[in-house]
């Protein structure tokens, strides 16, 4: 091969280099997109799992102690506040419903007086309070399964 032939080969190689570089760049960009997408999914999973864990923590406190303190209820509300941005509306509606039942249980627990106490308020209705307290406690105790089902679509990593 002559020098002119080599120059022509080099010129053709330089023309082919630009499309090759573009293809390599596109492959790298696509791979980066995949990495970023998986990172976003992992970050979402972590944040969603924290909210689910807070729900399970409050549920366990109530089952263990028969109620949650005002401090525990307010902390729960603050810790799950970002659920509006991480889930579809049905999860936040469920968290609101759970919170309302926990507040009701707390209210009925505050009103409860031992029936043997002599200093009960004049309009105290022991049966109504006990029944209401039991109804709220029962509802909360029955939430292990429904809570899991509400969160499962957002935390299932098998898909």
Protein Blocks (a to p, Z undefined) as FASTA:
>chain_A
ZZklmmmmmmmmmmmmmmmmmmmmmmmmmmmmmmmmmmmmmmmmmmmmmmmmmmmmmmmm
mmmnopacfklmmmmmmmmmmmmmmmcfklmmmmmmmmmmmmmmmmmmmmpccfkbmbbc
fklcfklmmmmmmmmmmmmmmmmmmmmmmmmmmmmckZZ
